[in-house]
Amino acid sequence: MRITPTSPTSPTSPTSPTPRTSAVSPTFRRKLLSVTAVSVFSAALLTGATATTAVAQADPALTEAAPGTTAERLIVGYKSGAEEARSNKAASADATAKAEETGERLDFERRLGTGAALVGLDEDTTRAGVADVIAEYEADPQVAYVVPDRLNKPLATPNDTEYGKQWDLFEATAGMNVPGAWDVATGSGVTVAVIDTGYVSHSDLAANIVGGYDFISDATVAGDGNGRDSNPADPGDWTAAGECQAGDPASGSSWHGTHVAGTIAAVTDNGKGVAGIAHGAKVSPLRVLGKCGGYDSDIIDAITWASGGTVSGVPANPNVAKVINMSLGGGGSCTTATQNAINAAVNRGTTVVVAAGNSNANAANYSPASCANVISVAATNRSGARSYYSNYGTVVDIAAPGGETRTTTANGIYSTLNSGSQAPGAESYAFYQGTSMAAPHIAGLAALMKSANTALTPAQIESAIKTNARALPGACSGGCGAGLADAAKTVRAVSGGGSTGGTTYSSGTAVSIPDAGTAIESPITVSGRGGTAPSTLQVGVDITHTYRGDLVVDLVAPDGSAYRLKSASSSDSADDVVATYTVNASTETADGTWKLRVQDVYARDTGRLNGWKLTF
């Protein structure tokens, strides 16, 4: 079967609870009485269990300098008429007085330019201690505000000059929320094989290119004067009128593989061009598409070699890929030959990402989109609806931005290219559209995930991408899989980064899930927290299952209230559930026994709950 790139129409133009008290000392009584005046932002809860104890629970936003890091300094703003607002000596004396009240060590450090006082805390101060100090300051009628001296970090917004054109990465409506993943992973240590037209030299990509191979065995298709060799350079895939098929118009070179590679791993923060989704990853270009397309046989060998398999006559691959991107396709369902190659690659630990196709048709009738063990990707436009050309259907796993340039070129996907109409010319950038452009978004995401958690299997990567997707902002007639991929949410889920920075309680006890049987429950006991659970309670789940659509997963609170984390779906055929869910549990008492309930509601497939965790 002849395979072609999947890029149609590719333009070349570039409230706090009431405190309960018992007999307490005057010092603690002051603190308890002050709570009623504490702002809603501190959300302090104080309980006097005995004559000598009190516990403060404050909003992490006011007790932390950064997620998980207890504040070591506070910024205190005094009201304009307060002596402490004018006198450093008075501000220092006030810090000393509040230290005596709370039992914590406080030091006035300096006056800020705004007139606020910077107050240092002892480095051993606990979060509860910080909460006590905050409550003490907020109870003072002379204090206008008190906030932590937060630790800031550089934001992961790159300085690439054309980054503003990459709406697909960052726009709130239909972008893939990529920048939010970059503080966790950049793809470092992962190689992505781009099985495509090869690579034409580009300074915004070159530093992330590693050795690949030219797998085109037919010299005519190759267009470079020979057959297979170790040079994956793209000489251009232009064709004359009628060269491929009678009636076909002449076409210029697409430089398709270079555009795909740029989306995945363009060099980032280099003051030029575009940003790559997994800019810390490397790309290995494997050339299988030339004049008029490419053959299954060459693609099968490229899949095999990319994943570390052996191909006769081809040296061993020194850059084995953990992710393969195939932005290509042809008519007809997946053949046994192609499926076998994909299965072998996945068994070696390589995730295979493919484009769903651009025929506005059921992807079940196209290959490799219809193959099993792949992540099949549909394309969305800038409003988050299925792009008019994108294939659809039950074989589609996920959607990602693919662009739509028919009305406005800038609504396409902007990436690295070349200006040559036939042979290579000057390097350039351009907007393209297609499921060819959507697939590398997911390949880049897979590289980020693998970088964040090297133990992830291809099945776990697919499962996590689907579990952490969000509903499409627009319509998708025919089905676009689990929804629009969310890079930040997915990467944080697999890296454990879904944490709020609070305490984590976990269970590593494995429990078998009976096939089409009764629900199983796994308990976690939480104690010593007091108060209610957060509105952003994180629930991390690790389930092995051969058909995840069979599963219903609930979080059960100590009072028996159930929160649905995952519903069953007969169309969700992927393996495993590896995800972090966010639950608004603010009406639930934090302390007590929480349970994860899992039930297999359909027959024929089995699974196991490997473990789960709660992060407050």
DOVOLO-610795 format. One record per residue (C-alpha): x, y, z negated; residue in one letter. Coordinates in steps of 0.2 Angstrom, whole numbers, plus 5000, padded with zeros to 4 digits. Layout:
BEGIN
XYZA ...
END
This chain:
BEGIN
500050005000M 500650175004R 500650294990I 500650484990T 500850624977P 499250674968T 499350854971S 497950924982P 498151104990T 499851154983S 500051334986P 501851394989T 501651564981S 502451574966P 492351494724T 493151454708S 492151344695P 491751424678T 493151384666P 492751274651R 493651314635T 493851244617S 494851314603A 496351394611V 497751514606S 497551704609P 498851684623T 497851554632F 496251634628R 496851784638R 497251674653K 495551584652L 494551744651L 495551824665S 495051684677V 493351764680T 494251914687A 495351824698V 495151844717S 494351714727V 496051694736F 496951624721S 495451504717A 496251464700A 495451334689L 495951334671L 495351204658T 495751194640G 495751014635A 496551044618T 497051184607A 498751194615T 498551154634T 497851234649A 498051184668V 498051304682A 497651254700Q 497951394713A 497751394731D 499351334739P 499351494750A 499751584734L 500951464725T 502051424740E 503351514749A 503151384763A 502151224765P 502751114751G 503951234744T 503451324727T 503651504728A 505251574719E 504751764720R 503151864719L 502752034727I 501752134714V 500852294720G 500252404706Y 498852534707K 499452714711S 499052774693G 500052634684A 501652684676E 502352514683E 502052584701A 503352724697R 504552664685S 505752514687N 505952504668K 504052494666A 503952354680A 505352264672S 504552274654A 502852214662D 503752054669A 504552024652T 502852034644A 502051914657K 503451794654A 503051794636E 501151764640E 501451624652T 502951534645G 503851554662E 505451654666R 505151814676L 506351944681D 506052114690F 507252114704E 506952274714R 505752394721R 505152374739L 505052504752G 503152504750T 503352534731G 502852354727A 503952264714A 504852104718L 504751984703V 505851824703G 505351664695L 506451524688D 506951404702E 506251264691D 504451344690T 503151224695T 501651254706R 500551264691A 501751384683G 501651494698V 499751484696A 499851544678D 500951694682V 499851744697I 498251734686A 499151834672E 499551974685Y 497851974693E 497051984676A 497952154673D 496852304678P 498452394683Q 498852274697V 498152294714A 498852134721Y 500051994719V 500651874733V 502151754735P 503751814744D 503451694758R 504851614768L 504651654787N 505451554801K 505651604820P 504051564829L 504151434843A 503751554857T 505051544869P 505851694878N 505751614896D 505251754907T 503851664916E 503151584900Y 501651704901G 501051614916K 500951444908Q 499151464901W 499151274901D 500251264886L 499551394874F 497851474879E 496551444866A 495151394878T 495951254888A 497751254884G 498551094876M 499151184860N 500951144864V 501951274854P 501151214838G 502051044841A 503851124844W 504151154825D 504050964823V 504850894839A 505550954856T 505850774864G 507650764858S 508350584861G 506950534873V 507250504892T 505750524904V 505850444920A 504950544934V 504550414948I 504150534962D 505050624977T 506650644968G 507450804962Y 508050964970V 509351064961S 508651204950H 509551304936S 508051304925D 508051114924L 509851054928A 510451044910A 509050914906N 509250804921I 510150634919V 510650504932G 509250424942G 509150324958Y 508450334975D 507350174977F 506650214994I 507150065005S 506450115022D 507750245030A 506350325040T 505350365024V 506850415015A 507250555027G 509050565020D 509950455033G 510050295023N 509050175011G 509250144993R 510750234984D 511150314967S 510750484973N 508950534969P 509150704977A 507550764986D 508050805005P 506250865008G 504650765013D 504050885027W 503250805042T 502850855059A 501050855066A 500450675068G 501950595061E 501150505047C 499450475055Q 498650535071A 497750705068G 498750745053D 499350925053P 501250975050A 501650995032S 503151075023G 504150995009S 503250984993S 504750974981W 503450884971H 504550784959G 505450944954T 503851034949H 503350884939V 505050874930A 504951054926G 503251034917T 504050904906I 505750964902A 506251134910A 507551214899V 506751324886T 507251484877D 508551514890N 507951694895G 507251634912K 505951544921G 504751424912V 504651314897A 504551124897G 503351034886I 504750914879A 506151034883H 507350934871G 507050774882A 508050724897K 507250684914V 507850534925S 507250564943P 506850404952L 506450434971R 505050324978V 504150454989L 504750525005G 504050565022K 502250515022C 502250435004G 503050284997G 502750094995Y 502149994981D 503749884982S 504850024979D 503850094965I 503749924956I 505649914956D 505750094950A 504550054935I 505649894931T 507349984932W 506750144922A 506150034908S 507749934907G 507349794918G 508449714931T 508249754949V 509349654962S 510649754970G 510449904958V 511649934944P 511049924926A 510150084920N 511150184908P 509750304905N 508250184900V 506650284898A 505450274884K 504150364895V 503750354913I 502750474923N 501950434939M 501050574948S 500650474963L 499250354969G 498350264983G 496750194987G 496250024980G 496149944963S 497749904954C 498649744961T 499349604951T 501049654957A 500949824951T 500149774935Q 501449644931N 502849784932A 501849894921I 501549764908N 503349714908A 503849904906A 502649924891V 503249764883N 505049844884R 504349984874G 504050114888T 502450214889T 501750234906V 500850394911V 499850404928V 498850524937A 496950484939A 496950544957G 496250694967N 494750624977S 493350674965N 492950494964A 492950354952N 494750324947A 494350134946A 494550124964N 496350194964Y 498050134959S 498950154948P 497550254939A 496550094937S 497949984930C 497949924912A 499249974899N 499350144907V 498750324901I 497750374915S 497550564916V 496150674923A 496450864927A 495551014919T 495451194925N 495751354915R 494051344908S 494251174901G 493051084914A 493550944925R 494451014940S 493350994956Y 494650874964Y 495050764949S 494550584948N 493550524933Y 492750364926G 492950244912T 494750204917V 495250384913V 496050394895D 496350574893I 496250744901A 497550884902A 497751044912P 497951014930G 497451184936G 496251244950E 496951364963T 495551384975R 494951554968T 496551614959T 498251554962T 498751604944A 497451464937N 498651334943G 500151254934I 501751354936Y 503351254936S 505051244945T 505151224964L 506151264979N 505851384993S 506351275008G 505051235020S 505951085026Q 507751065019A 508151135002P 508251325001G 508351444986A 507651384969E 505951454965S 504351434955Y 502551404960A 500851364955F 500251194960Y 498651104956Q 498250914954G 498150764942T 499950764947S 500150914936M 499050844922A 500050684920A 501650764916P 500850864902H 500450694894I 502150624898A 502950774889G 501750744874L 502250564874A 504050614873A 503750734859L 502850594849M 504250474852K 505550604847S 504550634831A 504250454827N 505450334836T 504550184829A 502950214839L 502450084852T 501650134869P 499950074862A 500150184847Q 500550334857I 499050304868E 497950284853S 498550434844A 498350544859I 496550494861K 496150504843T 496850674841N 496050744857A 494750884856R 493150894865A 493250974882L 492851154882P 491951124899G 490950994908A 491650824915C 490350734925S 490850554926G 491950544911G 493650614907C 494150494893G 494350554875A 494450734879G 495750874881L 497450824873A 498050924858D 499950924857A 500151004840A 498850894831K 499450734839T 501250764835V 500950804817R 499850654815A 501150534821V 502550624811S 501550634795G 501550824798G 499650834795G 500150864777S 499551024769T 501151024759G 500250954744G 500350784735T 500150624745T 499350464738Y 499550314748S 499150124750S 500250014759G 499249854756T 498749774772A 496949714774V 496249604788S 494749664797I 493549524801P 492949514819D 491149584820A 491049554801G 490749654785T 491649814781A 493249804771I 493849944759E 495549994753S 495650104737P 496750244732I 496550314714T 496950494712V 497150564694S 497850714685G 497350844698R 495750914691G 494551024701G 493850984718T 494750914734A 495251034747P 494251084762S 495751024773T 496050854765L 497150754776Q 496750564779V 498150464787G 497650304795V 498650154802D 497650014810I 498149874822T 496749814833H 496649744850T 495049854855Y 494950004844R 493250054851G 492549914840D 492950004824L 491950124813V 493050214800V 492450304785D 493250394770L 492250364754V 492350484740A 492350444722P 490450474720D 490150364735G 489850504748S 490550444765A 491350544778Y 491450474796R 493150484803L 492950374818K 491350304827S 491350144838A 491350164857S 491150024869S 492150124882S 493750154871D 494749994875S 496450064869A 497349974855D 497650034837D 497150184827V 498550284821V 497950464817A 497750594804T 496050664801Y 495550824792T 494050814780V 493150954772N 493050874754A 492851034745S 491250974736T 492050814730E 492950794713T 494750764717A 495050634703D 494350464705G 494450314717T 494450354735W 494150214748K 494450194767L 493050084774R 493350004790V 492149894800Q 492249794816D 490549804824V 490849704840Y 491449534843A 493049454851R 494449564845D 495349564828T 496349694818G 497149744802R 497249894791L 499049924788N 498950064776G 498250234773W 498550394764K 497750554757L 498650724756T 497950854745F 
END
